[in-house]
Amino acid sequence: MTNNELSYEEALQELERIIEELEKDDLSLKDSLEKFKRGIYLYNYCNEILKAVEGEIKILIEDEDGDLEEKDFYLEV
């Protein structure tokens, strides 16, 4: 499966598995490095998806007159 075919949830699950494997401390240095590189890639991949979705999220805010106003939603990082 290529990375472009991974959903956010699939990428996150793979990242969680990699973290668990790295925490076990029973991998060779080479395997640890490869998993670390893949983990960093998946982390960035998930962040790209979140940033794209963030641009689509709107929130409703009540103004001073009691009218609802639509605003863009931004996550503070």
C-alpha positions as CSV (number, residue, x, y, z in Angstrom):
1,M,0.0,0.0,0.0
2,T,1.5,3.3,-1.0
3,N,1.3,6.3,1.4
4,N,-1.2,8.1,-0.8
5,E,-3.6,5.2,-0.3
6,L,-3.4,5.5,3.5
7,S,-6.2,7.1,5.3
8,Y,-5.5,9.3,8.3
9,E,-6.6,6.5,10.6
10,E,-4.5,3.9,8.9
11,A,-1.4,6.1,9.0
12,L,-2.0,6.9,12.7
13,Q,-2.4,3.2,13.5
14,E,0.8,2.4,11.8
15,L,2.6,5.2,13.6
16,E,1.3,3.9,16.9
17,R,2.6,0.4,16.1
18,I,6.0,1.8,15.2
19,I,6.1,3.7,18.6
20,E,5.2,0.5,20.4
21,E,8.0,-1.4,18.6
22,L,10.5,1.3,19.3
23,E,9.6,1.4,23.0
24,K,10.3,-2.4,23.3
25,D,14.0,-1.7,22.8
26,D,14.6,-5.1,21.1
27,L,15.3,-3.9,17.6
28,S,18.7,-3.6,16.0
29,L,20.1,-0.1,15.5
30,K,19.4,-0.4,11.7
31,D,15.8,-1.5,12.3
32,S,15.2,1.2,14.9
33,L,16.5,3.9,12.5
34,E,14.3,2.6,9.6
35,K,11.2,2.6,11.9
36,F,12.1,6.0,13.2
37,K,12.3,7.4,9.7
38,R,9.0,5.8,8.7
39,G,7.5,7.2,11.9
40,I,8.6,10.7,11.2
41,Y,7.2,10.4,7.6
42,L,3.9,9.2,9.0
43,Y,3.8,12.0,11.5
44,N,4.3,14.6,8.8
45,Y,1.7,12.8,6.6
46,C,-0.9,12.9,9.3
47,N,-0.1,16.6,10.0
48,E,-0.6,17.4,6.3
49,I,-4.0,15.7,6.4
50,L,-5.0,17.6,9.5
51,K,-3.9,21.0,8.0
52,A,-6.0,20.3,4.9
53,V,-9.1,19.4,7.0
54,E,-8.5,22.4,9.3
55,G,-9.1,24.7,6.4
56,E,-12.5,23.1,5.8
57,I,-13.8,23.4,9.4
58,K,-16.0,26.4,10.1
59,I,-17.4,27.5,13.5
60,L,-20.4,29.7,14.3
61,I,-19.8,32.6,16.5
62,E,-22.5,34.9,17.9
63,D,-21.8,38.6,17.3
64,E,-22.8,41.5,19.5
65,D,-26.2,41.8,17.9
66,G,-27.0,38.1,18.6
67,D,-26.5,37.1,15.0
68,L,-24.6,34.0,14.1
69,E,-21.4,34.5,12.0
70,E,-19.4,31.9,10.3
71,K,-15.6,31.9,11.0
72,D,-12.7,29.8,9.9
73,F,-11.5,27.4,12.6
74,Y,-7.7,27.3,13.2
75,L,-5.9,25.0,15.6
76,E,-3.2,26.6,17.7
77,V,0.0,24.6,17.4
